[in-house]
Amino acid sequence: MRQLWVDFNEVDKRDHLTSLAEFAEKGVVLALGQTILVGDDDGNLCSALVTDLSDDGLVGLTLDMGTFTQDGARTAVAI
């Protein structure tokens, strides 16, 4: 289960991504240097390192793309 919602379409070439602290699941406390599980509404998940926490709620992340998984049950396939 994800700890923080992210939009994987926003990942840059260095596997960096930002999200908002308000998108953290209930009870999750974010901390600088913490490794968390991020995911989207399609069931995609990835491990990420919290690299920045700003006062305005912006969360900087570095993804470990080697841990990226997709929920195949929800993946649309065109034939």
N, CA, C and O atoms as a Maestro MAE file, in Angstrom:
{
 s_m_m2io_version
 :::
 2.0.0
}

f_m_ct {
 s_m_title
 :::
 protein
 m_atom[316] {
  # First column is atom index #
  i_m_mmod_type
  r_m_x_coord
  r_m_y_coord
  r_m_z_coord
  i_m_residue_number
  s_m_chain_name
  s_m_pdb_residue_name
  s_m_pdb_atom_name
  i_m_atomic_number
  :::
  1 25 0.847 -1.175 0.000 1 A "MET " " N  " 7
  2 3 0.000 0.000 0.000 1 A "MET " " CA " 6
  3 2 0.894 1.240 0.000 1 A "MET " " C  " 6
  4 15 1.889 1.305 0.722 1 A "MET " " O  " 8
  5 25 0.525 2.212 -0.816 2 A "ARG " " N  " 7
  6 3 1.334 3.417 -0.922 2 A "ARG " " CA " 6
  7 2 1.229 4.287 0.332 2 A "ARG " " C  " 6
  8 15 0.235 4.249 1.057 2 A "ARG " " O  " 8
  9 25 2.273 5.064 0.561 3 A "GLN " " N  " 7
  10 3 2.275 6.020 1.658 3 A "GLN " " CA " 6
  11 2 2.022 7.442 1.164 3 A "GLN " " C  " 6
  12 15 1.553 8.295 1.918 3 A "GLN " " O  " 8
  13 25 2.336 7.689 -0.107 4 A "LEU " " N  " 7
  14 3 2.176 9.021 -0.684 4 A "LEU " " CA " 6
  15 2 1.765 8.878 -2.141 4 A "LEU " " C  " 6
  16 15 2.362 8.107 -2.892 4 A "LEU " " O  " 8
  17 25 0.734 9.632 -2.537 5 A "TRP " " N  " 7
  18 3 0.300 9.637 -3.930 5 A "TRP " " CA " 6
  19 2 1.245 10.495 -4.750 5 A "TRP " " C  " 6
  20 15 1.664 11.568 -4.314 5 A "TRP " " O  " 8
  21 25 1.581 10.008 -5.956 6 A "VAL " " N  " 7
  22 3 2.406 10.758 -6.896 6 A "VAL " " CA " 6
  23 2 1.838 10.607 -8.301 6 A "VAL " " C  " 6
  24 15 1.027 9.721 -8.571 6 A "VAL " " O  " 8
  25 25 2.280 11.485 -9.183 7 A "ASP " " N  " 7
  26 3 1.940 11.403 -10.602 7 A "ASP " " CA " 6
  27 2 3.205 10.970 -11.338 7 A "ASP " " C  " 6
  28 15 4.106 11.780 -11.558 7 A "ASP " " O  " 8
  29 25 3.274 9.697 -11.717 8 A "PHE " " N  " 7
  30 3 4.473 9.176 -12.367 8 A "PHE " " CA " 6
  31 2 4.736 9.832 -13.729 8 A "PHE " " C  " 6
  32 15 5.836 9.699 -14.266 8 A "PHE " " O  " 8
  33 25 3.765 10.527 -14.288 9 A "ASN " " N  " 7
  34 3 3.976 11.232 -15.547 9 A "ASN " " CA " 6
  35 2 4.894 12.438 -15.372 9 A "ASN " " C  " 6
  36 15 5.357 13.010 -16.360 9 A "ASN " " O  " 8
  37 25 5.159 12.828 -14.138 10 A "GLU " " N  " 7
  38 3 5.979 14.005 -13.850 10 A "GLU " " CA " 6
  39 2 7.428 13.667 -13.490 10 A "GLU " " C  " 6
  40 15 8.180 14.557 -13.095 10 A "GLU " " O  " 8
  41 25 7.833 12.409 -13.618 11 A "VAL " " N  " 7
  42 3 9.210 12.000 -13.289 11 A "VAL " " CA " 6
  43 2 10.169 12.612 -14.301 11 A "VAL " " C  " 6
  44 15 9.931 12.533 -15.507 11 A "VAL " " O  " 8
  45 25 11.264 13.228 -13.816 12 A "ASP " " N  " 7
  46 3 12.237 13.806 -14.744 12 A "ASP " " CA " 6
  47 2 13.296 12.766 -15.124 12 A "ASP " " C  " 6
  48 15 13.239 11.625 -14.667 12 A "ASP " " O  " 8
  49 25 14.247 13.158 -15.950 13 A "LYS " " N  " 7
  50 3 15.266 12.245 -16.469 13 A "LYS " " CA " 6
  51 2 16.195 11.702 -15.396 13 A "LYS " " C  " 6
  52 15 16.864 10.690 -15.606 13 A "LYS " " O  " 8
  53 25 16.240 12.371 -14.242 14 A "ARG " " N  " 7
  54 3 17.106 11.916 -13.136 14 A "ARG " " CA " 6
  55 2 16.309 11.155 -12.085 14 A "ARG " " C  " 6
  56 15 16.797 10.920 -10.980 14 A "ARG " " O  " 8
  57 25 15.082 10.769 -12.428 15 A "ASP " " N  " 7
  58 3 14.175 10.021 -11.541 15 A "ASP " " CA " 6
  59 2 13.752 10.827 -10.321 15 A "ASP " " C  " 6
  60 15 13.484 10.265 -9.259 15 A "ASP " " O  " 8
  61 25 13.693 12.145 -10.479 16 A "HIS " " N  " 7
  62 3 13.204 13.031 -9.420 16 A "HIS " " CA " 6
  63 2 11.735 13.353 -9.685 16 A "HIS " " C  " 6
  64 15 11.273 13.364 -10.826 16 A "HIS " " O  " 8
  65 25 11.026 13.612 -8.603 17 A "LEU " " N  " 7
  66 3 9.592 13.845 -8.674 17 A "LEU " " CA " 6
  67 2 9.185 14.685 -7.479 17 A "LEU " " C  " 6
  68 15 9.832 14.629 -6.433 17 A "LEU " " O  " 8
  69 25 8.128 15.457 -7.618 18 A "THR " " N  " 7
  70 3 7.587 16.178 -6.473 18 A "THR " " CA " 6
  71 2 6.131 15.796 -6.271 18 A "THR " " C  " 6
  72 15 5.438 15.404 -7.209 18 A "THR " " O  " 8
  73 25 5.689 15.916 -5.045 19 A "SER " " N  " 7
  74 3 4.290 15.697 -4.676 19 A "SER " " CA " 6
  75 2 3.983 16.690 -3.561 19 A "SER " " C  " 6
  76 15 4.788 17.572 -3.260 19 A "SER " " O  " 8
  77 25 2.836 16.540 -2.967 20 A "LEU " " N  " 7
  78 3 2.442 17.403 -1.856 20 A "LEU " " CA " 6
  79 2 2.219 16.568 -0.602 20 A "LEU " " C  " 6
  80 15 1.678 15.464 -0.669 20 A "LEU " " O  " 8
  81 25 2.636 17.098 0.532 21 A "ALA " " N  " 7
  82 3 2.470 16.387 1.800 21 A "ALA " " CA " 6
  83 2 1.010 16.048 2.069 21 A "ALA " " C  " 6
  84 15 0.719 15.047 2.725 21 A "ALA " " O  " 8
  85 25 0.094 16.866 1.573 22 A "GLU " " N  " 7
  86 3 -1.333 16.605 1.793 22 A "GLU " " CA " 6
  87 2 -1.804 15.325 1.096 22 A "GLU " " C  " 6
  88 15 -2.885 14.823 1.400 22 A "GLU " " O  " 8
  89 25 -1.005 14.792 0.163 23 A "PHE " " N  " 7
  90 3 -1.349 13.549 -0.523 23 A "PHE " " CA " 6
  91 2 -0.854 12.305 0.212 23 A "PHE " " C  " 6
  92 15 -1.023 11.189 -0.278 23 A "PHE " " O  " 8
  93 25 -0.242 12.489 1.387 24 A "ALA " " N  " 7
  94 3 0.196 11.345 2.197 24 A "ALA " " CA " 6
  95 2 -1.031 10.640 2.767 24 A "ALA " " C  " 6
  96 15 -2.029 11.281 3.099 24 A "ALA " " O  " 8
  97 25 -0.949 9.340 2.873 25 A "GLU " " N  " 7
  98 3 -2.041 8.561 3.448 25 A "GLU " " CA " 6
  99 2 -2.189 8.916 4.929 25 A "GLU " " C  " 6
  100 15 -1.241 9.361 5.576 25 A "GLU " " O  " 8
  101 25 -3.369 8.713 5.434 26 A "LYS " " N  " 7
  102 3 -3.667 9.025 6.829 26 A "LYS " " CA " 6
  103 2 -2.685 8.312 7.763 26 A "LYS " " C  " 6
  104 15 -2.468 7.105 7.649 26 A "LYS " " O  " 8
  105 25 -2.103 9.071 8.677 27 A "GLY " " N  " 7
  106 3 -1.181 8.519 9.668 27 A "GLY " " CA " 6
  107 2 0.279 8.504 9.245 27 A "GLY " " C  " 6
  108 15 1.154 8.221 10.063 27 A "GLY " " O  " 8
  109 25 0.555 8.803 7.981 28 A "VAL " " N  " 7
  110 3 1.940 8.813 7.502 28 A "VAL " " CA " 6
  111 2 2.582 10.149 7.850 28 A "VAL " " C  " 6
  112 15 2.043 11.211 7.540 28 A "VAL " " O  " 8
  113 25 3.742 10.081 8.500 29 A "VAL " " N  " 7
  114 3 4.519 11.274 8.827 29 A "VAL " " CA " 6
  115 2 5.759 11.242 7.949 29 A "VAL " " C  " 6
  116 15 6.547 10.297 8.007 29 A "VAL " " O  " 8
  117 25 5.928 12.271 7.142 30 A "LEU " " N  " 7
  118 3 7.063 12.336 6.229 30 A "LEU " " CA " 6
  119 2 8.256 12.980 6.910 30 A "LEU " " C  " 6
  120 15 8.106 13.923 7.687 30 A "LEU " " O  " 8
  121 25 9.455 12.459 6.611 31 A "ALA " " N  " 7
  122 3 10.683 12.999 7.190 31 A "ALA " " CA " 6
  123 2 11.783 13.007 6.135 31 A "ALA " " C  " 6
  124 15 11.858 12.107 5.298 31 A "ALA " " O  " 8
  125 25 12.615 14.003 6.180 32 A "LEU " " N  " 7
  126 3 13.745 14.122 5.276 32 A "LEU " " CA " 6
  127 2 14.654 12.900 5.429 32 A "LEU " " C  " 6
  128 15 14.997 12.518 6.548 32 A "LEU " " O  " 8
  129 25 15.043 12.289 4.313 33 A "GLY " " N  " 7
  130 3 15.906 11.117 4.338 33 A "GLY " " CA " 6
  131 2 15.172 9.794 4.485 33 A "GLY " " C  " 6
  132 15 15.793 8.732 4.450 33 A "GLY " " O  " 8
  133 25 13.876 9.850 4.648 34 A "GLN " " N  " 7
  134 3 13.052 8.654 4.826 34 A "GLN " " CA " 6
  135 2 12.804 7.978 3.472 34 A "GLN " " C  " 6
  136 15 12.634 8.652 2.457 34 A "GLN " " O  " 8
  137 25 12.784 6.657 3.468 35 A "THR " " N  " 7
  138 3 12.396 5.897 2.289 35 A "THR " " CA " 6
  139 2 10.927 5.513 2.454 35 A "THR " " C  " 6
  140 15 10.532 4.934 3.466 35 A "THR " " O  " 8
  141 25 10.118 5.852 1.430 36 A "ILE " " N  " 7
  142 3 8.684 5.584 1.488 36 A "ILE " " CA " 6
  143 2 8.242 4.881 0.212 36 A "ILE " " C  " 6
  144 15 8.990 4.808 -0.764 36 A "ILE " " O  " 8
  145 25 7.019 4.367 0.234 37 A "LEU " " N  " 7
  146 3 6.413 3.741 -0.930 37 A "LEU " " CA " 6
  147 2 5.437 4.732 -1.535 37 A "LEU " " C  " 6
  148 15 4.471 5.144 -0.892 37 A "LEU " " O  " 8
  149 25 5.700 5.113 -2.781 38 A "VAL " " N  " 7
  150 3 4.821 6.055 -3.465 38 A "VAL " " CA " 6
  151 2 4.031 5.306 -4.531 38 A "VAL " " C  " 6
  152 15 4.470 4.275 -5.041 38 A "VAL " " O  " 8
  153 25 2.865 5.838 -4.857 39 A "GLY " " N  " 7
  154 3 2.043 5.173 -5.857 39 A "GLY " " CA " 6
  155 2 0.993 6.089 -6.430 39 A "GLY " " C  " 6
  156 15 0.785 7.207 -5.959 39 A "GLY " " O  " 8
  157 25 0.329 5.584 -7.467 40 A "ASP " " N  " 7
  158 3 -0.735 6.351 -8.107 40 A "ASP " " CA " 6
  159 2 -2.044 5.576 -8.036 40 A "ASP " " C  " 6
  160 15 -2.110 4.507 -7.430 40 A "ASP " " O  " 8
  161 25 -3.078 6.118 -8.654 41 A "ASP " " N  " 7
  162 3 -4.395 5.488 -8.605 41 A "ASP " " CA " 6
  163 2 -4.532 4.297 -9.543 41 A "ASP " " C  " 6
  164 15 -5.548 3.603 -9.513 41 A "ASP " " O  " 8
  165 25 -3.518 4.048 -10.383 42 A "ASP " " N  " 7
  166 3 -3.538 2.909 -11.289 42 A "ASP " " CA " 6
  167 2 -2.880 1.670 -10.684 42 A "ASP " " C  " 6
  168 15 -2.806 0.628 -11.335 42 A "ASP " " O  " 8
  169 25 -2.404 1.778 -9.445 43 A "GLY " " N  " 7
  170 3 -1.770 0.642 -8.785 43 A "GLY " " CA " 6
  171 2 -0.274 0.551 -8.994 43 A "GLY " " C  " 6
  172 15 0.346 -0.417 -8.555 43 A "GLY " " O  " 8
  173 25 0.329 1.541 -9.659 44 A "ASN " " N  " 7
  174 3 1.781 1.567 -9.827 44 A "ASN " " CA " 6
  175 2 2.417 1.985 -8.511 44 A "ASN " " C  " 6
  176 15 1.930 2.892 -7.836 44 A "ASN " " O  " 8
  177 25 3.516 1.313 -8.146 45 A "LEU " " N  " 7
  178 3 4.203 1.587 -6.886 45 A "LEU " " CA " 6
  179 2 5.705 1.681 -7.109 45 A "LEU " " C  " 6
  180 15 6.243 1.078 -8.038 45 A "LEU " " O  " 8
  181 25 6.380 2.444 -6.249 46 A "CYS " " N  " 7
  182 3 7.824 2.589 -6.336 46 A "CYS " " CA " 6
  183 2 8.366 3.066 -4.991 46 A "CYS " " C  " 6
  184 15 7.709 3.830 -4.283 46 A "CYS " " O  " 8
  185 25 9.542 2.618 -4.653 47 A "SER " " N  " 7
  186 3 10.226 3.100 -3.461 47 A "SER " " CA " 6
  187 2 10.859 4.450 -3.791 47 A "SER " " C  " 6
  188 15 11.379 4.650 -4.889 47 A "SER " " O  " 8
  189 25 10.811 5.381 -2.824 48 A "ALA " " N  " 7
  190 3 11.359 6.717 -3.058 48 A "ALA " " CA " 6
  191 2 12.010 7.261 -1.793 48 A "ALA " " C  " 6
  192 15 11.589 6.957 -0.677 48 A "ALA " " O  " 8
  193 25 13.034 8.063 -1.989 49 A "LEU " " N  " 7
  194 3 13.726 8.740 -0.900 49 A "LEU " " CA " 6
  195 2 13.211 10.172 -0.827 49 A "LEU " " C  " 6
  196 15 13.186 10.878 -1.835 49 A "LEU " " O  " 8
  197 25 12.799 10.603 0.370 50 A "VAL " " N  " 7
  198 3 12.358 11.983 0.561 50 A "VAL " " CA " 6
  199 2 13.609 12.855 0.621 50 A "VAL " " C  " 6
  200 15 14.417 12.729 1.541 50 A "VAL " " O  " 8
  201 25 13.764 13.745 -0.368 51 A "THR " " N  " 7
  202 3 14.961 14.576 -0.470 51 A "THR " " CA " 6
  203 2 14.719 16.031 -0.089 51 A "THR " " C  " 6
  204 15 15.667 16.784 0.131 51 A "THR " " O  " 8
  205 25 13.458 16.424 -0.013 52 A "ASP " " N  " 7
  206 3 13.151 17.804 0.338 52 A "ASP " " CA " 6
  207 2 11.743 17.890 0.918 52 A "ASP " " C  " 6
  208 15 10.814 17.258 0.414 52 A "ASP " " O  " 8
  209 25 11.595 18.667 1.968 53 A "LEU " " N  " 7
  210 3 10.293 18.971 2.571 53 A "LEU " " CA " 6
  211 2 10.236 20.476 2.762 53 A "LEU " " C  " 6
  212 15 10.958 21.022 3.596 53 A "LEU " " O  " 8
  213 25 9.386 21.153 2.000 54 A "SER " " N  " 7
  214 3 9.320 22.603 2.116 54 A "SER " " CA " 6
  215 2 8.180 23.012 3.039 54 A "SER " " C  " 6
  216 15 7.267 22.232 3.308 54 A "SER " " O  " 8
  217 25 8.250 24.237 3.511 55 A "ASP " " N  " 7
  218 3 7.234 24.765 4.415 55 A "ASP " " CA " 6
  219 2 5.857 24.855 3.769 55 A "ASP " " C  " 6
  220 15 4.841 24.849 4.464 55 A "ASP " " O  " 8
  221 25 5.821 24.939 2.436 56 A "ASP " " N  " 7
  222 3 4.533 25.041 1.748 56 A "ASP " " CA " 6
  223 2 3.931 23.684 1.389 56 A "ASP " " C  " 6
  224 15 2.921 23.617 0.689 56 A "ASP " " O  " 8
  225 25 4.556 22.590 1.873 57 A "GLY " " N  " 7
  226 3 4.004 21.254 1.678 57 A "GLY " " CA " 6
  227 2 4.540 20.495 0.483 57 A "GLY " " C  " 6
  228 15 4.107 19.372 0.226 57 A "GLY " " O  " 8
  229 25 5.474 21.080 -0.255 58 A "LEU " " N  " 7
  230 3 6.065 20.398 -1.396 58 A "LEU " " CA " 6
  231 2 7.039 19.328 -0.904 58 A "LEU " " C  " 6
  232 15 7.863 19.582 -0.025 58 A "LEU " " O  " 8
  233 25 6.937 18.133 -1.479 59 A "VAL " " N  " 7
  234 3 7.794 17.006 -1.100 59 A "VAL " " CA " 6
  235 2 8.645 16.628 -2.304 59 A "VAL " " C  " 6
  236 15 8.116 16.254 -3.351 59 A "VAL " " O  " 8
  237 25 9.964 16.725 -2.157 60 A "GLY " " N  " 7
  238 3 10.884 16.306 -3.211 60 A "GLY " " CA " 6
  239 2 11.262 14.848 -3.001 60 A "GLY " " C  " 6
  240 15 11.525 14.422 -1.876 60 A "GLY " " O  " 8
  241 25 11.288 14.090 -4.087 61 A "LEU " " N  " 7
  242 3 11.540 12.646 -4.013 61 A "LEU " " CA " 6
  243 2 12.537 12.224 -5.086 61 A "LEU " " C  " 6
  244 15 12.575 12.799 -6.174 61 A "LEU " " O  " 8
  245 25 13.339 11.216 -4.768 62 A "THR " " N  " 7
  246 3 14.149 10.523 -5.757 62 A "THR " " CA " 6
  247 2 13.657 9.088 -5.795 62 A "THR " " C  " 6
  248 15 13.688 8.380 -4.789 62 A "THR " " O  " 8
  249 25 13.204 8.665 -6.970 63 A "LEU " " N  " 7
  250 3 12.644 7.329 -7.116 63 A "LEU " " CA " 6
  251 2 13.735 6.291 -7.315 63 A "LEU " " C  " 6
  252 15 14.765 6.572 -7.928 63 A "LEU " " O  " 8
  253 25 13.510 5.093 -6.797 64 A "ASP " " N  " 7
  254 3 14.361 3.937 -7.071 64 A "ASP " " CA " 6
  255 2 13.620 3.136 -8.136 64 A "ASP " " C  " 6
  256 15 12.831 2.248 -7.814 64 A "ASP " " O  " 8
  257 25 13.877 3.454 -9.409 65 A "MET " " N  " 7
  258 3 13.107 2.857 -10.504 65 A "MET " " CA " 6
  259 2 13.285 1.340 -10.603 65 A "MET " " C  " 6
  260 15 12.505 0.675 -11.284 65 A "MET " " O  " 8
  261 25 14.284 0.794 -9.943 66 A "GLY " " N  " 7
  262 3 14.450 -0.655 -9.899 66 A "GLY " " CA " 6
  263 2 13.354 -1.331 -9.084 66 A "GLY " " C  " 6
  264 15 13.166 -2.544 -9.177 66 A "GLY " " O  " 8
  265 25 12.637 -0.552 -8.290 67 A "THR " " N  " 7
  266 3 11.553 -1.111 -7.479 67 A "THR " " CA " 6
  267 2 10.174 -0.822 -8.071 67 A "THR " " C  " 6
  268 15 9.160 -1.221 -7.498 67 A "THR " " O  " 8
  269 25 10.128 -0.129 -9.219 68 A "PHE " " N  " 7
  270 3 8.850 0.247 -9.834 68 A "PHE " " CA " 6
  271 2 8.079 -0.999 -10.260 68 A "PHE " " C  " 6
  272 15 8.616 -1.874 -10.939 68 A "PHE " " O  " 8
  273 25 6.821 -1.066 -9.856 69 A "THR " " N  " 7
  274 3 5.952 -2.165 -10.276 69 A "THR " " CA " 6
  275 2 4.641 -1.595 -10.794 69 A "THR " " C  " 6
  276 15 4.167 -0.554 -10.339 69 A "THR " " O  " 8
  277 25 4.074 -2.302 -11.754 70 A "GLN " " N  " 7
  278 3 2.786 -1.923 -12.305 70 A "GLN " " CA " 6
  279 2 1.747 -2.963 -11.934 70 A "GLN " " C  " 6
  280 15 2.042 -4.154 -11.839 70 A "GLN " " O  " 8
  281 25 0.541 -2.500 -11.729 71 A "ASP " " N  " 7
  282 3 -0.577 -3.402 -11.447 71 A "ASP " " CA " 6
  283 2 -1.106 -3.905 -12.774 71 A "ASP " " C  " 6
  284 15 -1.950 -3.259 -13.396 71 A "ASP " " O  " 8
  285 25 -0.616 -5.051 -13.211 72 A "GLY " " N  " 7
  286 3 -1.009 -5.617 -14.504 72 A "GLY " " CA " 6
  287 2 -2.490 -5.854 -14.667 72 A "GLY " " C  " 6
  288 15 -3.002 -5.873 -15.786 72 A "GLY " " O  " 8
  289 25 -3.180 -6.035 -13.564 73 A "ALA " " N  " 7
  290 3 -4.624 -6.284 -13.639 73 A "ALA " " CA " 6
  291 2 -5.363 -5.042 -14.133 73 A "ALA " " C  " 6
  292 15 -6.481 -5.137 -14.639 73 A "ALA " " O  " 8
  293 25 -4.737 -3.889 -13.983 74 A "ARG " " N  " 7
  294 3 -5.390 -2.644 -14.393 74 A "ARG " " CA " 6
  295 2 -4.784 -2.033 -15.647 74 A "ARG " " C  " 6
  296 15 -5.193 -0.953 -16.071 74 A "ARG " " O  " 8
  297 25 -3.814 -2.714 -16.241 75 A "THR " " N  " 7
  298 3 -3.148 -2.173 -17.411 75 A "THR " " CA " 6
  299 2 -3.970 -2.454 -18.654 75 A "THR " " C  " 6
  300 15 -4.306 -3.604 -18.937 75 A "THR " " O  " 8
  301 25 -4.294 -1.406 -19.396 76 A "ALA " " N  " 7
  302 3 -5.052 -1.566 -20.628 76 A "ALA " " CA " 6
  303 2 -4.098 -1.982 -21.754 76 A "ALA " " C  " 6
  304 15 -2.995 -1.449 -21.874 76 A "ALA " " O  " 8
  305 25 -4.532 -2.923 -22.560 77 A "VAL " " N  " 7
  306 3 -3.704 -3.397 -23.664 77 A "VAL " " CA " 6
  307 2 -4.499 -3.219 -24.950 77 A "VAL " " C  " 6
  308 15 -5.625 -3.704 -25.063 77 A "VAL " " O  " 8
  309 25 -3.914 -2.527 -25.914 78 A "ALA " " N  " 7
  310 3 -4.565 -2.344 -27.205 78 A "ALA " " CA " 6
  311 2 -4.160 -3.481 -28.120 78 A "ALA " " C  " 6
  312 15 -2.990 -3.862 -28.177 78 A "ALA " " O  " 8
  313 25 -5.130 -4.016 -28.832 79 A "ILE " " N  " 7
  314 3 -4.847 -5.129 -29.759 79 A "ILE " " CA " 6
  315 2 -5.122 -4.664 -31.183 79 A "ILE " " C  " 6
  316 15 -4.953 -5.435 -32.128 79 A "ILE " " O  " 8
  :::
 }
 m_bond[315] {
  # First column is bond index #
  i_m_from
  i_m_to
  i_m_order
  :::
  1 1 2 1
  2 2 3 1
  3 3 4 2
  4 3 5 1
  5 5 6 1
  6 6 7 1
  7 7 8 2
  8 7 9 1
  9 9 10 1
  10 10 11 1
  11 11 12 2
  12 11 13 1
  13 13 14 1
  14 14 15 1
  15 15 16 2
  16 15 17 1
  17 17 18 1
  18 18 19 1
  19 19 20 2
  20 19 21 1
  21 21 22 1
  22 22 23 1
  23 23 24 2
  24 23 25 1
  25 25 26 1
  26 26 27 1
  27 27 28 2
  28 27 29 1
  29 29 30 1
  30 30 31 1
  31 31 32 2
  32 31 33 1
  33 33 34 1
  34 34 35 1
  35 35 36 2
  36 35 37 1
  37 37 38 1
  38 38 39 1
  39 39 40 2
  40 39 41 1
  41 41 42 1
  42 42 43 1
  43 43 44 2
  44 43 45 1
  45 45 46 1
  46 46 47 1
  47 47 48 2
  48 47 49 1
  49 49 50 1
  50 50 51 1
  51 51 52 2
  52 51 53 1
  53 53 54 1
  54 54 55 1
  55 55 56 2
  56 55 57 1
  57 57 58 1
  58 58 59 1
  59 59 60 2
  60 59 61 1
  61 61 62 1
  62 62 63 1
  63 63 64 2
  64 63 65 1
  65 65 66 1
  66 66 67 1
  67 67 68 2
  68 67 69 1
  69 69 70 1
  70 70 71 1
  71 71 72 2
  72 71 73 1
  73 73 74 1
  74 74 75 1
  75 75 76 2
  76 75 77 1
  77 77 78 1
  78 78 79 1
  79 79 80 2
  80 79 81 1
  81 81 82 1
  82 82 83 1
  83 83 84 2
  84 83 85 1
  85 85 86 1
  86 86 87 1
  87 87 88 2
  88 87 89 1
  89 89 90 1
  90 90 91 1
  91 91 92 2
  92 91 93 1
  93 93 94 1
  94 94 95 1
  95 95 96 2
  96 95 97 1
  97 97 98 1
  98 98 99 1
  99 99 100 2
  100 99 101 1
  101 101 102 1
  102 102 103 1
  103 103 104 2
  104 103 105 1
  105 105 106 1
  106 106 107 1
  107 107 108 2
  108 107 109 1
  109 109 110 1
  110 110 111 1
  111 111 112 2
  112 111 113 1
  113 113 114 1
  114 114 115 1
  115 115 116 2
  116 115 117 1
  117 117 118 1
  118 118 119 1
  119 119 120 2
  120 119 121 1
  121 121 122 1
  122 122 123 1
  123 123 124 2
  124 123 125 1
  125 125 126 1
  126 126 127 1
  127 127 128 2
  128 127 129 1
  129 129 130 1
  130 130 131 1
  131 131 132 2
  132 131 133 1
  133 133 134 1
  134 134 135 1
  135 135 136 2
  136 135 137 1
  137 137 138 1
  138 138 139 1
  139 139 140 2
  140 139 141 1
  141 141 142 1
  142 142 143 1
  143 143 144 2
  144 143 145 1
  145 145 146 1
  146 146 147 1
  147 147 148 2
  148 147 149 1
  149 149 150 1
  150 150 151 1
  151 151 152 2
  152 151 153 1
  153 153 154 1
  154 154 155 1
  155 155 156 2
  156 155 157 1
  157 157 158 1
  158 158 159 1
  159 159 160 2
  160 159 161 1
  161 161 162 1
  162 162 163 1
  163 163 164 2
  164 163 165 1
  165 165 166 1
  166 166 167 1
  167 167 168 2
  168 167 169 1
  169 169 170 1
  170 170 171 1
  171 171 172 2
  172 171 173 1
  173 173 174 1
  174 174 175 1
  175 175 176 2
  176 175 177 1
  177 177 178 1
  178 178 179 1
  179 179 180 2
  180 179 181 1
  181 181 182 1
  182 182 183 1
  183 183 184 2
  184 183 185 1
  185 185 186 1
  186 186 187 1
  187 187 188 2
  188 187 189 1
  189 189 190 1
  190 190 191 1
  191 191 192 2
  192 191 193 1
  193 193 194 1
  194 194 195 1
  195 195 196 2
  196 195 197 1
  197 197 198 1
  198 198 199 1
  199 199 200 2
  200 199 201 1
  201 201 202 1
  202 202 203 1
  203 203 204 2
  204 203 205 1
  205 205 206 1
  206 206 207 1
  207 207 208 2
  208 207 209 1
  209 209 210 1
  210 210 211 1
  211 211 212 2
  212 211 213 1
  213 213 214 1
  214 214 215 1
  215 215 216 2
  216 215 217 1
  217 217 218 1
  218 218 219 1
  219 219 220 2
  220 219 221 1
  221 221 222 1
  222 222 223 1
  223 223 224 2
  224 223 225 1
  225 225 226 1
  226 226 227 1
  227 227 228 2
  228 227 229 1
  229 229 230 1
  230 230 231 1
  231 231 232 2
  232 231 233 1
  233 233 234 1
  234 234 235 1
  235 235 236 2
  236 235 237 1
  237 237 238 1
  238 238 239 1
  239 239 240 2
  240 239 241 1
  241 241 242 1
  242 242 243 1
  243 243 244 2
  244 243 245 1
  245 245 246 1
  246 246 247 1
  247 247 248 2
  248 247 249 1
  249 249 250 1
  250 250 251 1
  251 251 252 2
  252 251 253 1
  253 253 254 1
  254 254 255 1
  255 255 256 2
  256 255 257 1
  257 257 258 1
  258 258 259 1
  259 259 260 2
  260 259 261 1
  261 261 262 1
  262 262 263 1
  263 263 264 2
  264 263 265 1
  265 265 266 1
  266 266 267 1
  267 267 268 2
  268 267 269 1
  269 269 270 1
  270 270 271 1
  271 271 272 2
  272 271 273 1
  273 273 274 1
  274 274 275 1
  275 275 276 2
  276 275 277 1
  277 277 278 1
  278 278 279 1
  279 279 280 2
  280 279 281 1
  281 281 282 1
  282 282 283 1
  283 283 284 2
  284 283 285 1
  285 285 286 1
  286 286 287 1
  287 287 288 2
  288 287 289 1
  289 289 290 1
  290 290 291 1
  291 291 292 2
  292 291 293 1
  293 293 294 1
  294 294 295 1
  295 295 296 2
  296 295 297 1
  297 297 298 1
  298 298 299 1
  299 299 300 2
  300 299 301 1
  301 301 302 1
  302 302 303 1
  303 303 304 2
  304 303 305 1
  305 305 306 1
  306 306 307 1
  307 307 308 2
  308 307 309 1
  309 309 310 1
  310 310 311 1
  311 311 312 2
  312 311 313 1
  313 313 314 1
  314 314 315 1
  315 315 316 2
  :::
 }
}
